[in-house]
Amino acid sequence: MQYLLGPQGSALFLLIAEIFVLIGLFYGFYLIRYRRNLKGHKQNQTILVFVNMLLILLVMVIGFYRYVILGAAASPALSRLMIAHATLGTVTELMGIYILLRMSNRLPGWLEIPNYKVIMRVTLALWTIVALDGFVIYYSQYAADGNRGGVGQPQIPTVIESGVPGLVVWSDENGFNDRVTLLVTNLPLPAPGTVYQGWLVSRSSAVFESLGVMEVDNDRTSLLDYRSPFGSNLLAPYDQVVITAEKAPASKSGPSPTIVISGEIPQQAGSHLLRLLVMAPDSPGGIGLIDALGFHGAAMFGHAREIESAWRRGNLASMKRHAEHAVNLVEGTSGKNFGDLNRDGVVQDPGDGPGLLTYAKWVSEQTRLAADSPDATSAMKAHAPHIITMVDNVNKWASRVRDDALAVINATNSQTIEAQVTEAVALSARTVAGFDDNGDGEVSPAPDEGGMRQVLTHSRMMARLALRPGPGTLVQNLHPPTPPAPPPPAPAPGPQTVIVQMEDFEYKDKTVVINRGTTVIWANNDTAAHNVIQDDRKFASGTMPKGDTFSYTFNEAGRFPYYCEFHGDKGGIDMAGLVIVQ
């Protein structure tokens, strides 16, 4: 079910099924209590108990493994709630089975409870609690506001550093660092006829961007949240934040010289910070080192799960293919194990070349250089040791995942490497999300705890910018930025053309029906690389990075199943699709 509907879809299916089971149980109660229909009651309850057993075996066990064992729950507290839900649900199911056996007189005398109606009522009450608990778990994992934005949501401290009236926080909305949030305290009300307005300014290129008006609350606090309309990385062009007093109504023509509060990213330390969060010269993907590290970690986790999926199917060849992906992702082109590990004649690397371990090394180096710079901020000095510690965790866990994948490569029987497969999935999940090693309910920036998610959080904490009162200095001849060029239009389908988009690690049109002579174009919209391989290899694309396309013209009638070698398998497994030619 997890593979068919995905984690959230599977959880929603389970929640709906539990509600129907609960309604059915109350209907059974109605049959026996008010209709005195013992036979109907017995049949109804028997069916529901067995349906619930199937839900436990086919959905709940896998969900428990994913969210509790692998640590994919939204929080440690939610993980504990899931454990309680599983325990109470198991006890309730066993009580339901006991009642069925008792009604059928299939229990030895010493196990029979004379007045088992009390047990029936207790069981119904417990089933109701389990269903309500399931709703709470689903809401907390997927619907609560705190889980919608993940690590990209801005984390605004409730208390600002003493003596610092304002703070700037960067986060992700539709792109890397395309959201900026300003929090200012003790801000006097603007003079009549004026407003406060926030600005981003580049001291080198004299470009500015308006963040909007800052409304002052009764407690003299102001919060301004701005999202780039183009999804642009706002840390890339700008290194100064100013709040000015402007004549009402506000305009976007440029900041006035009347600066109320301002802050600047330090030049020397900031150069290392930009390599971490914006773009590094050594990053082939043109993104910051931390984002590149996170991309490789998430890809490693995906391929570890593909290894596990192939292991469950007993497909050793597929296991070895994804193990090659995992090793090459982790080590990069300079690694001693990089290459065609599964001996299929093709070297496949879903990464961009340097590899996860190299990115981890570069992140640690740039973090240390930023903190050691003479103009480093207190935030940089405070959070740099946390990042270095957690990158060490990532390096250690990813190395063990690499070793487990090598064991898969060298295996002759899939059943002999269950331990390595299980560990690879668990450690890759830990690499991405961190791990509460000491059981205190938090994932801390400590040895054996923090992972990539926490590295990203603390890197954003390093970039926090203090705003201080004073006149400040603005560069002269400021001008607005040039809007980015619109992206090239997607290829338009013609009368003999069909386009299949690749998004969210799936082919959006899983099945397309076409006539002979039609050309199918696959377009990759994901950050991750994909490819298109026909099950019998009648057609095959190369590795397709984001924005790349592959086309094939079908001149023969038939069924043509295909898949992504990086994230699926032949036979319709995971990322797979089907073309039917009439």
BELMODA-V33579 format. One record per pair of residues at least 6 apart in sequence whose C-alpha atoms are under 8 Angstrom apart, sorted by the first residue. I is the first residue (numbers start at 0). J is the second residue. D is the distance in Angstrom with one decimal. If there is no record, write none. Layout:
BEGIN
i: {I,I}
j: {J,J}
d: {D,D}
END
This chain:
BEGIN
i: {0,0,0,1,1,1,1,1,2,3,3,6,7,9,10,10,11,13,13,13,14,14,14,14,17,17,18,20,20,20,21,21,21,23,23,23,24,24,24,24,25,27,27,27,27,27,28,30,30,30,30,31,31,41,41,44,45,48,48,48,51,52,63,63,63,65,66,66,67,67,67,68,69,69,69,69,70,70,70,70,70,71,71,72,72,73,73,73,74,75,75,75,76,77,77,77,80,81,84,84,84,87,87,88,88,91,91,91,94,94,95,95,98,98,98,100,101,139,140,141,148,150,150,150,151,151,151,152,152,152,153,153,153,153,153,153,154,155,155,159,159,163,163,163,164,164,164,164,164,164,164,165,165,165,165,165,165,165,165,166,166,166,166,166,166,166,167,167,167,167,167,167,167,167,168,168,168,168,168,168,168,168,169,169,169,169,169,169,169,169,170,170,170,170,170,171,171,172,172,172,173,174,174,174,175,175,175,175,176,176,176,176,176,177,177,177,177,177,177,177,178,178,178,178,178,179,179,179,179,180,180,180,180,181,181,181,181,182,182,182,182,183,183,183,183,184,184,184,185,185,185,186,186,186,186,187,187,188,188,189,189,192,192,193,193,193,193,193,194,194,194,194,194,194,194,194,195,195,195,195,195,195,195,196,196,196,196,196,196,196,196,196,196,197,197,197,197,197,197,197,197,197,197,198,198,198,198,198,198,198,198,198,198,199,199,199,199,199,199,199,199,199,200,200,200,200,200,200,200,200,201,201,201,201,201,202,202,202,202,202,205,205,205,205,205,206,206,206,206,206,207,207,207,207,207,207,208,208,208,208,209,209,210,210,210,211,211,211,212,212,213,213,213,214,214,214,215,227,229,232,234,234,234,235,235,238,238,239,239,239,239,240,240,240,240,241,241,241,241,241,242,242,242,242,243,243,243,243,243,243,243,244,244,244,244,245,245,245,252,253,253,253,256,257,258,258,258,259,259,259,260,260,260,260,260,260,261,261,261,261,261,262,262,262,262,263,264,265,265,265,266,267,267,267,267,267,268,268,268,268,268,268,268,268,269,269,270,271,271,271,271,272,272,272,272,273,273,274,274,274,274,275,275,275,275,275,275,275,275,276,276,276,276,276,276,277,277,277,278,278,278,278,279,279,279,279,282,282,282,283,283,284,284,288,288,288,289,289,289,289,290,291,292,292,292,292,293,293,293,294,295,295,295,295,295,296,296,296,296,296,297,298,298,298,298,299,299,299,299,300,300,300,300,301,302,302,302,302,302,302,303,303,303,303,303,303,303,304,305,305,305,305,306,306,306,306,306,306,307,307,307,307,309,309,309,310,310,310,310,310,313,313,314,315,315,316,317,318,318,319,319,319,319,319,320,320,321,322,322,322,322,323,323,323,323,323,323,323,323,323,324,324,324,324,325,325,325,326,326,326,326,326,327,327,327,327,327,327,327,327,327,328,328,328,328,328,328,329,329,329,329,329,329,330,330,330,330,330,330,330,330,331,331,331,331,331,331,331,331,331,332,332,332,332,333,338,338,339,339,339,340,340,341,349,349,349,349,349,350,350,355,356,356,356,359,359,359,359,362,362,363,363,363,366,366,366,367,367,367,369,369,370,370,370,370,371,378,378,378,378,379,379,379,380,381,382,382,382,382,383,383,383,385,385,385,385,386,386,386,386,388,388,388,389,389,389,389,389,389,389,389,389,389,390,390,390,391,392,392,392,392,392,392,393,393,393,396,396,396,396,397,397,397,399,399,400,400,400,400,400,403,403,403,403,404,404,404,406,406,407,407,407,407,410,429,430,430,431,431,431,432,432,432,432,432,433,433,433,433,433,433,433,434,434,434,434,434,435,435,435,435,436,436,436,442,442,442,443,443,444,490,492,495,495,495,496,496,496,496,497,497,497,497,498,498,498,498,499,499,499,499,499,499,499,500,500,500,500,500,500,500,501,501,501,501,501,501,502,502,502,503,504,504,504,505,505,505,506,506,506,508,509,509,509,510,510,510,510,511,511,511,512,512,512,512,513,513,513,513,514,514,514,515,515,515,515,515,515,516,516,516,516,517,517,517,518,518,518,518,519,519,519,519,520,520,520,520,521,521,521,521,522,522,522,522,523,523,523,523,523,523,523,524,524,525,525,526,526,527,527,528,528,528,528,528,529,529,529,529,529,529,529,530,530,530,530,530,530,530,530,530,531,531,531,531,531,531,531,531,531,532,532,532,532,532,532,532,533,533,533,533,533,533,534,534,534,534,534,534,538,540,543,553,555,556,556,556,557,557,557,558,558,558,558,559,559,559,559,560,560,560,560,560,560,560,561,561,561,561,561,561,562,562,562,562,562,562,562,563,563,566,566,567,567,567,568,568,569}
j: {9,57,58,8,9,58,61,62,573,9,573,62,141,58,62,137,137,54,58,59,130,133,134,137,51,130,130,47,50,51,126,127,130,43,44,47,43,44,47,123,123,39,40,41,43,44,40,36,37,39,40,37,40,99,102,99,99,92,95,96,92,92,81,82,85,71,72,78,78,81,82,425,424,425,428,429,78,428,429,432,434,428,432,78,140,139,140,146,440,435,440,441,440,136,139,140,136,136,129,132,133,125,129,126,129,122,125,126,118,122,119,122,115,118,119,106,111,146,146,147,172,452,455,456,170,171,172,170,171,172,168,169,170,171,179,180,168,168,182,165,166,465,466,467,183,184,185,465,466,467,468,181,182,183,184,260,465,466,467,181,182,183,463,464,465,466,179,180,181,182,463,464,465,466,179,180,181,459,460,462,463,464,176,177,178,179,180,459,462,463,176,177,178,179,459,177,178,178,226,230,230,230,231,232,230,231,232,277,231,232,233,234,276,226,227,230,231,232,233,234,224,225,226,227,233,224,225,226,233,222,223,224,225,221,222,223,224,220,221,222,223,220,221,222,466,219,220,221,218,219,220,215,219,220,221,215,219,215,219,195,244,246,247,244,245,246,247,248,212,213,244,245,246,247,248,249,212,213,214,242,243,244,245,209,210,211,212,213,242,243,244,245,249,209,210,211,212,213,223,240,241,242,243,207,208,209,210,211,240,241,242,243,254,207,208,209,210,237,238,239,240,241,206,207,208,237,238,239,240,241,207,236,237,238,239,237,238,239,473,474,474,475,476,477,478,237,477,478,479,480,237,253,477,478,479,480,251,253,479,480,251,253,223,224,225,223,225,249,223,249,221,222,223,221,222,223,221,233,483,277,273,276,277,273,277,263,264,261,262,263,264,261,262,263,466,258,259,260,261,262,258,259,260,261,254,255,256,257,258,259,260,255,257,258,259,254,255,257,479,477,478,479,473,470,469,470,471,468,469,470,466,467,468,469,470,471,466,467,468,469,471,464,465,466,467,464,464,374,375,376,374,369,372,373,374,375,368,369,370,371,372,373,374,375,369,375,369,365,366,368,369,365,366,369,462,279,287,280,287,288,365,287,288,289,290,362,365,366,458,286,287,288,289,290,458,286,287,288,285,286,287,288,285,286,287,288,288,291,353,351,352,291,351,358,361,362,358,362,454,455,455,358,355,358,359,451,431,451,452,527,328,329,350,354,355,355,427,430,431,451,431,328,349,350,527,325,328,329,427,424,427,428,431,566,321,322,324,325,565,566,321,322,325,420,423,424,427,424,318,321,566,567,317,318,319,321,322,420,318,420,421,424,315,317,318,318,413,414,417,420,413,414,413,412,413,341,568,407,408,340,341,404,407,408,341,564,565,404,405,407,408,338,339,340,341,347,348,404,405,408,347,348,349,565,400,401,404,336,337,401,404,405,334,336,337,338,347,348,349,350,354,348,349,350,352,354,355,354,355,356,397,398,401,336,337,353,354,355,356,357,401,337,348,350,352,353,354,355,356,357,338,352,353,354,353,346,347,345,346,347,346,408,408,527,528,529,542,565,527,528,397,394,397,398,390,391,393,394,387,390,386,387,390,383,386,387,383,384,387,375,379,376,379,380,383,380,460,461,462,463,460,461,462,461,461,457,458,460,461,457,458,461,444,445,454,457,444,454,457,458,444,445,446,444,445,446,447,448,449,450,451,453,454,450,451,454,446,430,446,447,448,449,450,430,450,451,426,427,429,430,426,427,430,423,426,422,423,424,426,427,419,420,422,423,419,420,423,416,419,413,416,419,420,416,450,450,451,450,451,452,449,450,451,452,453,442,448,449,450,451,452,453,442,447,448,449,450,441,442,443,448,442,447,448,448,449,453,449,453,453,498,498,516,517,518,517,518,519,520,517,518,519,520,519,520,521,522,506,507,508,519,520,521,522,506,507,508,521,522,523,524,507,521,522,523,524,525,523,524,525,525,525,566,574,573,574,575,574,575,576,576,575,576,577,576,577,578,579,577,578,579,578,579,580,581,578,579,580,581,556,580,581,553,554,555,556,580,581,552,553,554,555,552,553,554,550,551,552,553,550,551,552,553,548,549,550,551,531,548,549,550,546,547,548,549,529,543,544,545,546,547,548,545,546,545,546,544,545,544,545,542,543,544,545,565,542,543,544,563,564,565,566,539,540,541,542,543,562,563,564,565,538,539,540,541,549,561,562,563,564,538,539,540,561,562,563,564,539,559,560,561,562,569,559,560,561,562,569,570,551,549,549,580,580,579,580,581,579,580,581,577,578,579,580,577,578,579,580,569,570,571,575,576,577,578,569,571,575,576,577,578,568,569,571,572,574,575,576,574,575,573,574,573,574,575,574,575,575}
d: {6.0,7.1,6.2,7.8,5.6,7.3,7.5,7.7,6.5,8.0,7.8,7.7,7.1,7.3,7.8,6.8,7.3,7.3,7.2,7.9,7.6,6.4,6.6,7.6,7.7,6.1,6.6,6.1,8.0,7.3,6.9,6.7,7.3,7.4,7.8,7.1,7.7,6.4,7.2,7.2,7.7,7.7,5.0,7.9,6.0,6.3,7.3,5.4,7.4,6.9,5.6,5.7,5.8,7.6,7.7,7.8,6.6,7.0,6.4,6.9,7.6,7.3,7.4,7.9,7.8,6.1,4.7,7.0,5.6,7.3,7.5,7.5,7.4,5.1,6.1,7.3,7.6,7.0,7.2,7.5,7.2,7.5,7.5,5.6,6.7,7.5,5.5,6.9,8.0,7.6,5.2,6.6,6.4,7.0,7.4,7.7,7.4,7.1,6.3,6.6,7.2,7.7,6.9,7.3,6.1,6.0,6.4,6.4,7.7,6.5,7.8,6.8,7.5,7.7,7.0,6.3,6.7,7.5,6.7,7.0,8.0,6.7,7.6,6.7,5.3,4.6,6.6,6.0,6.7,7.5,6.4,6.5,5.3,7.9,8.0,7.2,7.3,7.1,7.8,7.4,7.4,6.4,6.5,6.0,5.6,5.2,6.6,7.9,6.4,6.2,7.5,7.1,5.5,4.1,6.3,7.9,5.9,4.5,6.5,5.8,5.3,6.5,6.8,5.7,4.7,5.5,6.9,5.7,4.7,6.6,5.5,4.9,6.5,7.3,5.7,5.2,6.6,7.3,7.6,7.4,5.2,7.0,5.7,7.6,5.8,4.7,6.5,6.3,7.3,7.1,4.8,6.6,5.2,6.4,7.2,5.5,5.7,5.9,7.1,7.5,5.4,5.0,6.5,6.8,7.7,7.3,5.4,7.8,7.5,4.9,5.9,6.5,7.9,5.9,5.4,5.4,5.3,4.7,5.3,8.0,7.4,5.7,4.4,6.3,7.2,6.1,5.4,6.6,7.7,7.2,5.7,4.4,6.2,7.9,5.7,5.1,6.4,7.5,5.9,4.7,6.6,5.7,5.2,6.5,8.0,6.1,4.5,6.5,7.7,5.1,6.1,7.1,5.0,6.2,7.3,7.8,6.1,6.5,7.1,6.7,7.4,6.1,5.4,6.3,5.4,4.4,4.8,7.6,6.8,7.4,5.7,5.3,6.3,5.8,7.5,6.9,5.7,5.3,7.3,6.5,5.6,4.7,6.1,7.6,7.1,5.6,4.4,5.5,5.5,5.4,6.5,6.7,7.3,6.2,5.0,5.8,6.4,6.8,8.0,7.3,5.9,4.5,6.6,6.7,5.7,4.7,5.2,7.6,5.7,5.3,6.3,7.9,7.0,5.5,5.1,6.5,7.1,6.0,7.5,5.9,4.8,6.6,5.8,4.4,6.6,5.3,6.4,5.0,6.2,7.6,6.4,6.1,4.4,5.5,6.2,7.5,6.8,7.1,7.9,6.1,6.3,7.0,6.6,4.7,6.4,7.9,5.5,5.0,5.4,5.6,7.9,6.9,6.4,6.1,5.2,6.5,7.7,7.8,6.2,7.0,5.8,7.4,7.8,7.9,5.8,7.6,7.6,8.0,7.7,7.0,6.1,6.8,5.8,5.8,7.4,7.9,4.8,7.4,7.5,7.1,7.4,7.8,6.7,7.2,5.9,5.8,5.2,7.4,5.8,4.4,6.3,5.6,5.3,6.4,7.8,6.7,7.6,5.9,4.2,6.5,5.9,5.7,5.2,6.1,6.5,6.4,7.4,5.5,4.3,5.3,7.2,7.1,5.7,6.6,6.7,7.6,6.4,7.7,7.8,7.1,7.2,7.5,7.1,6.9,7.0,5.1,6.2,5.9,6.0,6.3,6.0,5.3,4.3,5.9,7.4,7.5,5.0,5.6,6.5,7.4,6.4,6.5,5.9,4.6,6.3,7.1,6.8,6.0,6.7,7.6,7.5,7.7,6.4,7.7,6.6,7.8,7.3,4.4,7.0,7.9,5.3,7.6,6.2,5.3,7.0,7.9,7.8,5.5,7.1,6.7,5.3,7.3,7.3,6.4,7.2,7.5,7.2,7.7,5.6,6.3,7.3,4.9,4.7,5.5,7.9,6.5,6.9,7.5,7.9,7.6,4.5,6.5,6.2,7.0,7.8,5.8,4.3,7.8,5.6,4.4,4.1,6.9,6.9,6.6,5.6,6.3,6.9,7.5,7.8,6.3,7.5,7.6,6.6,6.4,7.2,6.1,7.8,6.5,7.8,6.7,7.9,7.2,5.9,5.6,6.5,7.8,7.4,6.1,7.8,7.8,6.6,7.5,6.4,7.3,5.7,7.0,7.3,6.8,6.0,7.5,6.3,7.8,7.7,7.9,7.6,5.5,6.7,7.4,6.5,6.6,4.9,6.0,7.6,7.3,5.8,7.3,6.9,6.0,7.3,6.9,7.5,7.5,7.0,7.5,6.0,5.2,7.0,6.0,7.4,6.5,6.7,7.1,7.3,4.8,7.7,5.8,6.6,7.0,7.6,6.0,7.3,7.4,7.0,5.9,5.4,6.4,6.4,7.9,7.9,7.8,6.3,7.8,7.5,7.2,5.6,7.9,7.2,6.9,7.9,7.9,5.7,8.0,6.1,5.1,6.0,8.0,6.8,4.8,6.9,6.5,6.4,7.8,7.2,5.6,6.5,7.2,7.9,7.3,7.9,7.3,6.2,5.6,6.4,7.2,8.0,6.6,6.7,7.3,6.9,5.2,6.4,7.1,7.8,7.6,5.2,7.1,7.5,5.5,7.8,7.6,7.1,6.1,6.4,5.3,7.9,5.3,6.3,5.0,4.5,5.9,6.8,7.5,6.6,7.3,6.6,7.5,5.0,6.3,6.0,7.4,8.0,6.6,8.0,7.6,5.2,4.6,3.6,7.0,7.7,7.5,7.9,5.5,6.1,7.0,7.2,5.4,7.6,5.8,4.4,7.1,7.7,6.8,6.5,7.3,5.8,7.8,7.9,6.9,8.0,7.6,7.9,6.1,7.7,7.9,6.1,7.9,7.5,6.5,8.0,7.7,7.4,5.3,6.9,5.8,7.4,7.2,6.5,7.9,7.7,6.4,7.0,7.8,5.4,4.9,6.2,7.7,6.6,5.0,7.3,6.7,7.7,4.4,7.1,7.8,7.7,6.0,7.3,6.8,5.8,7.9,7.8,7.1,5.2,7.0,7.9,7.3,7.3,5.4,6.5,7.1,7.0,6.4,6.2,6.0,6.6,6.6,7.8,7.4,5.1,5.7,7.5,7.7,6.4,7.1,7.5,7.1,7.8,7.5,6.3,5.8,7.4,7.0,6.6,5.3,5.9,7.0,5.8,7.1,7.6,6.2,7.3,6.7,6.8,7.5,7.7,7.4,4.8,8.0,6.5,6.6,5.1,6.8,7.5,6.0,7.7,7.8,7.4,7.4,7.2,7.8,6.8,7.7,7.8,7.2,6.6,5.0,6.2,5.5,4.9,6.0,7.6,5.5,6.3,5.4,7.5,6.3,5.4,4.6,4.0,6.9,6.9,7.1,5.8,7.1,4.6,6.4,7.3,5.8,4.8,7.4,5.6,7.7,6.4,5.7,5.7,5.8,8.0,5.5,7.9,7.0,8.0,6.4,6.9,4.5,6.1,5.5,4.8,5.8,7.3,7.3,6.3,4.8,6.1,5.8,4.7,5.8,7.2,6.5,6.5,5.9,7.2,6.1,4.8,6.4,6.0,5.6,7.2,5.9,5.0,6.3,6.9,6.1,7.0,5.9,4.7,5.6,6.7,6.8,5.4,5.3,6.4,7.2,7.2,6.4,7.8,5.0,7.1,6.7,6.8,6.5,7.5,7.0,4.4,6.1,5.8,4.7,5.8,7.4,6.5,5.1,6.2,6.0,4.7,6.0,7.3,7.4,6.2,5.0,6.2,7.9,5.4,5.0,5.8,4.9,6.0,6.3,5.9,6.3,6.2,5.4,4.7,7.8,5.7,5.8,7.3,6.6,5.5,4.0,6.2,5.5,5.5,6.3,7.8,6.6,5.6,4.3,6.7,7.9,5.4,5.2,6.2,6.7,6.1,4.4,6.8,7.0,6.8,6.9,5.3,5.5,5.7,6.3,5.5,5.9,5.6,8.0,7.3,5.4,6.7,6.7,6.4,5.4,4.4,6.4,7.9,6.0,5.2,6.7,6.1,7.6,6.3,7.6,7.7,5.7,6.1,5.2,5.5,7.8,5.1,6.5,7.3,7.9,5.6,5.3,7.7,7.9,6.6,5.8,5.2,7.4,6.2,4.4,6.4,5.3,5.4,6.1,6.9,6.2,6.7,5.9,4.0,6.5,7.9,7.5,5.8,5.1,7.0,5.3,7.3,7.4,6.3,7.9,7.2,6.9,7.5,4.6,5.2,5.9,5.2,6.7,7.0,5.9,4.6,6.3,5.7,5.1,6.3,7.9,7.6,7.4,7.2,7.5,5.9,4.3,6.3,6.6,7.5,5.7,5.4,6.0,8.0,5.7,5.9,7.0,7.7,5.9,4.0,6.1,5.8,6.3,6.8,5.6,4.7,4.4,6.1,7.2,6.9,7.3}
END
